[in-house]
Amino acid sequence: MSQRDVERTLGKLVTDEGFRENFFGDPASAVLRAGLDLTREELDSLSNIPRAALAALGARLDGRICRLHVAGQPSYEEQRR
């Protein structure tokens, strides 16, 4: 648990559509696979951010700083294992 991991998770939620999908399906599993250490309270807090708001913010960012997501393909974290 650290502010750094909260910030990393929030950044991934905005810039990585695949992570965002996994997170809203199973937050604890998604952060574990990404190597992030969050408390239950941090997970709950981040889970309460509207998914659409995160997607809208990500859509406004320059595509060069967002991770390309191809549906059905393993995530970057899954490929590293």
Backbone as ProteinMPNN parsed JSONL, in Angstrom:
{"seq_chain_A": "MSQRDVERTLGKLVTDEGFRENFFGDPASAVLRAGLDLTREELDSLSNIPRAALAALGARLDGRICRLHVAGQPSYEEQRR", "coords_chain_A": {"N_chain_A": [[0.845, -1.163, 0.0], [0.64, 2.088, -0.974], [0.97, 5.564, -1.755], [2.109, 5.852, -4.186], [1.403, 3.478, -5.586], [-1.353, 3.838, -5.71], [-1.465, 6.057, -7.379], [-0.229, 4.995, -9.664], [-2.105, 3.039, -10.339], [-4.355, 4.61, -10.884], [-3.363, 6.042, -13.077], [-3.032, 3.917, -14.908], [-5.695, 3.173, -15.16], [-6.672, 5.277, -16.635], [-5.068, 5.358, -18.965], [-4.911, 2.791, -20.056], [-6.923, 0.786, -21.633], [-7.487, -1.984, -21.621], [-6.598, -2.773, -19.055], [-8.381, -1.219, -17.597], [-10.848, -2.426, -18.25], [-10.424, -4.993, -17.151], [-10.053, -4.262, -14.477], [-12.555, -3.174, -13.685], [-14.017, -5.452, -13.886], [-12.9, -7.242, -12.04], [-11.474, -5.915, -9.563], [-9.486, -6.494, -7.506], [-8.069, -8.689, -8.512], [-7.098, -7.634, -10.928], [-5.324, -5.567, -10.096], [-3.498, -7.076, -8.68], [-2.403, -8.744, -10.701], [-1.144, -6.74, -12.093], [0.886, -6.105, -10.443], [0.519, -4.326, -8.37], [-0.006, -2.909, -5.146], [-2.617, -2.495, -3.204], [-4.805, -1.292, -0.636], [-7.943, -2.531, 0.688], [-9.654, -0.371, 1.053], [-8.514, 1.519, -0.685], [-8.883, 0.202, -3.129], [-11.713, 0.122, -3.178], [-12.264, 2.859, -3.249], [-11.103, 3.662, -5.721], [-12.62, 2.063, -7.393], [-15.036, 3.305, -7.306], [-14.883, 5.445, -8.976], [-16.402, 6.75, -11.792], [-16.567, 4.638, -14.561], [-16.977, 5.569, -17.159], [-16.063, 8.186, -16.961], [-13.312, 7.848, -16.614], [-12.697, 6.633, -19.072], [-13.429, 8.7, -20.805], [-11.582, 10.7, -20.107], [-9.214, 9.367, -20.809], [-9.63, 9.206, -23.57], [-9.204, 11.797, -24.335], [-6.525, 12.165, -24.147], [-3.29, 12.302, -25.692], [-2.731, 9.86, -28.077], [-0.238, 8.645, -28.109], [0.568, 8.251, -25.532], [-1.05, 6.381, -24.478], [-1.959, 2.984, -23.889], [-2.248, 0.595, -26.419], [-5.103, -1.322, -26.939], [-6.169, -4.492, -27.772], [-8.952, -6.279, -28.225], [-9.449, -9.421, -26.706], [-6.794, -10.132, -26.707], [-3.951, -10.984, -24.674], [-3.14, -9.02, -21.776], [-0.491, -6.615, -21.203], [0.665, -7.135, -18.693], [-0.085, -9.814, -18.333], [1.338, -11.008, -20.4], [3.933, -10.69, -19.517], [4.239, -12.553, -17.535]], "CA_chain_A": [[0.0, 0.0, 0.0], [1.399, 3.323, -1.036], [0.419, 6.581, -2.645], [2.666, 5.573, -5.524], [0.584, 2.457, -6.246], [-2.649, 4.45, -6.011], [-1.239, 6.901, -8.55], [0.023, 4.107, -10.808], [-3.375, 2.417, -10.698], [-5.172, 5.64, -11.515], [-2.786, 6.273, -14.397], [-3.365, 2.774, -15.768], [-7.13, 3.224, -15.434], [-6.906, 6.301, -17.656], [-4.309, 5.157, -20.209], [-4.864, 1.391, -20.495], [-8.302, 0.307, -21.735], [-7.535, -3.379, -21.205], [-6.525, -2.794, -17.599], [-9.631, -0.648, -17.106], [-11.865, -3.474, -18.371], [-10.127, -6.01, -16.143], [-10.244, -3.678, -13.156], [-13.972, -3.074, -13.345], [-14.532, -6.81, -13.772], [-12.383, -7.82, -10.789], [-10.412, -4.989, -9.177], [-8.391, -7.104, -6.735], [-7.279, -9.53, -9.42], [-6.419, -6.777, -11.912], [-4.169, -4.897, -9.502], [-2.523, -8.119, -8.342], [-1.719, -9.103, -11.948], [-0.315, -5.595, -12.505], [1.956, -5.927, -9.471], [0.208, -3.168, -7.533], [-0.397, -3.289, -3.787], [-3.597, -1.545, -2.701], [-5.665, -1.749, 0.451], [-9.356, -2.675, 0.332], [-10.211, 0.978, 0.98], [-8.029, 2.134, -1.922], [-9.603, -0.474, -4.22], [-13.093, 0.598, -3.165], [-12.271, 4.254, -3.675], [-10.851, 3.712, -7.164], [-13.744, 1.391, -8.064], [-16.174, 4.221, -7.321], [-14.731, 6.439, -10.041], [-17.191, 6.289, -12.934], [-15.795, 4.069, -15.667], [-17.11, 6.461, -18.318], [-15.207, 9.363, -16.743], [-11.935, 7.429, -16.897], [-12.597, 6.428, -20.517], [-13.491, 10.012, -21.45], [-10.29, 11.351, -19.9], [-8.251, 8.655, -21.65], [-9.875, 9.55, -24.977], [-8.71, 13.159, -24.568], [-5.061, 12.164, -24.11], [-2.564, 11.976, -26.915], [-2.654, 8.413, -28.243], [1.122, 8.147, -27.912], [0.811, 7.909, -24.128], [-2.038, 5.375, -24.071], [-1.639, 1.624, -24.31], [-3.158, 0.024, -27.404], [-5.809, -2.503, -26.446], [-6.804, -5.312, -28.782], [-9.856, -7.186, -27.519], [-9.113, -10.838, -26.806], [-5.351, -10.323, -26.58], [-3.518, -10.867, -23.284], [-2.617, -7.719, -21.385], [0.954, -6.519, -21.042], [1.028, -7.824, -17.455], [-0.231, -11.257, -18.548], [2.422, -11.436, -21.282], [5.2, -10.681, -18.766], [4.317, -13.709, -16.623]], "C_chain_A": [[0.893, 1.23, 0.0], [0.703, 4.3, -1.963], [0.897, 6.335, -4.067], [1.814, 4.55, -6.261], [-0.825, 2.96, -6.545], [-2.518, 5.28, -7.289], [-0.989, 6.052, -9.797], [-1.27, 3.456, -11.281], [-4.262, 3.418, -11.415], [-4.661, 5.948, -12.921], [-3.119, 5.161, -15.368], [-4.853, 2.771, -16.104], [-7.453, 4.225, -16.539], [-6.269, 5.914, -18.987], [-4.343, 3.743, -20.772], [-6.278, 0.798, -20.472], [-8.444, -1.142, -21.281], [-7.486, -3.52, -19.693], [-7.83, -2.284, -17.005], [-10.756, -1.688, -17.16], [-11.66, -4.547, -17.309], [-10.413, -5.499, -14.735], [-11.715, -3.629, -12.781], [-14.66, -4.433, -13.34], [-14.144, -7.45, -12.448], [-11.196, -6.974, -10.327], [-9.223, -5.642, -8.472], [-7.482, -7.925, -7.635], [-6.485, -8.675, -10.408], [-5.191, -6.101, -11.31], [-3.095, -5.902, -9.103], [-1.717, -8.509, -9.578], [-0.796, -7.987, -12.419], [0.827, -5.332, -11.527], [1.766, -4.723, -8.567], [-0.324, -3.646, -6.19], [-1.309, -2.214, -3.214], [-4.385, -2.147, -1.549], [-7.092, -1.888, -0.078], [-9.994, -1.288, 0.168], [-9.78, 1.694, -0.312], [-8.732, 1.527, -3.131], [-11.031, 0.036, -4.312], [-13.185, 2.023, -3.685], [-12.076, 4.372, -5.185], [-11.99, 3.07, -7.948], [-14.961, 2.297, -8.162], [-16.035, 5.349, -8.338], [-15.539, 5.933, -11.234], [-16.303, 5.839, -14.099], [-15.818, 5.002, -16.877], [-16.226, 7.698, -18.173], [-13.753, 9.031, -17.042], [-11.721, 7.252, -18.4], [-12.598, 7.767, -21.252], [-12.173, 10.765, -21.299], [-9.226, 10.689, -20.777], [-8.397, 9.01, -23.118], [-9.355, 10.939, -25.323], [-7.175, 13.232, -24.581], [-4.486, 11.841, -25.476], [-2.387, 10.462, -26.983], [-1.266, 7.836, -28.012], [1.416, 7.803, -26.463], [-0.215, 6.902, -23.59], [-1.643, 4.021, -24.628], [-2.698, 1.153, -25.302], [-3.787, -1.23, -26.825], [-6.472, -3.208, -27.613], [-7.641, -6.347, -28.045], [-9.456, -8.634, -27.773], [-7.633, -11.15, -26.689], [-4.951, -10.207, -25.113], [-2.945, -9.485, -23.001], [-1.098, -7.775, -21.29], [1.408, -7.289, -19.805], [0.944, -9.343, -17.625], [0.893, -11.791, -19.442], [3.745, -11.529, -20.54], [5.329, -11.895, -17.864], [4.865, -14.918, -17.289]], "O_chain_A": [[1.772, 1.391, 0.847], [-0.06, 3.905, -2.845], [0.171, 6.583, -5.03], [1.528, 4.731, -7.444], [-1.428, 2.547, -7.535], [-3.371, 5.206, -8.173], [-1.494, 6.371, -10.873], [-1.506, 3.336, -12.483], [-4.854, 3.1, -12.446], [-5.454, 6.098, -13.851], [-3.453, 5.422, -16.524], [-5.233, 2.405, -17.216], [-8.406, 4.033, -17.293], [-6.875, 6.123, -20.038], [-3.844, 3.518, -21.875], [-6.764, 0.365, -19.427], [-9.425, -1.488, -20.622], [-8.244, -4.297, -19.112], [-8.332, -2.84, -16.028], [-11.53, -1.811, -16.211], [-12.611, -4.961, -16.645], [-10.953, -6.227, -13.902], [-12.081, -4.005, -11.668], [-15.777, -4.554, -12.838], [-14.958, -8.118, -11.81], [-10.049, -7.276, -10.656], [-8.073, -5.364, -8.813], [-6.258, -7.855, -7.521], [-5.323, -8.97, -10.689], [-4.133, -6.064, -11.939], [-1.904, -5.599, -9.184], [-0.49, -8.596, -9.518], [0.216, -8.249, -13.069], [1.644, -4.439, -11.753], [2.736, -4.163, -8.056], [-1.01, -4.665, -6.11], [-0.845, -1.155, -2.791], [-4.604, -3.358, -1.494], [-7.403, -1.414, -1.17], [-10.78, -1.067, -0.754], [-10.578, 2.383, -0.946], [-9.13, 2.243, -4.049], [-11.51, 0.349, -5.402], [-14.076, 2.353, -4.467], [-12.808, 5.105, -5.85], [-12.288, 3.501, -9.062], [-15.827, 2.082, -9.01], [-16.971, 6.123, -8.537], [-15.368, 4.785, -11.643], [-15.417, 6.565, -14.549], [-14.798, 5.198, -17.538], [-15.698, 8.199, -19.166], [-13.041, 9.83, -17.65], [-10.695, 7.665, -18.939], [-11.851, 7.949, -22.213], [-11.7, 11.392, -22.247], [-8.429, 11.377, -21.414], [-7.402, 9.105, -23.836], [-9.092, 11.225, -26.491], [-6.603, 14.246, -24.98], [-5.124, 11.188, -26.301], [-1.931, 9.855, -26.014], [-1.137, 6.641, -27.743], [2.409, 7.131, -26.181], [-0.24, 6.61, -22.395], [-1.061, 3.927, -25.709], [-3.896, 1.294, -25.057], [-3.095, -2.095, -26.287], [-7.243, -2.603, -28.358], [-7.105, -7.191, -27.326], [-9.164, -9.024, -28.903], [-7.254, -12.316, -26.581], [-5.543, -9.418, -24.377], [-2.341, -8.859, -23.872], [-0.502, -8.852, -21.296], [2.407, -8.008, -19.847], [1.797, -10.074, -17.123], [1.348, -12.919, -19.25], [4.593, -12.351, -20.886], [6.441, -12.236, -17.462], [4.992, -15.967, -16.657]]}, "name": "protein", "num_of_chains": 1, "seq": "MSQRDVERTLGKLVTDEGFRENFFGDPASAVLRAGLDLTREELDSLSNIPRAALAALGARLDGRICRLHVAGQPSYEEQRR"}
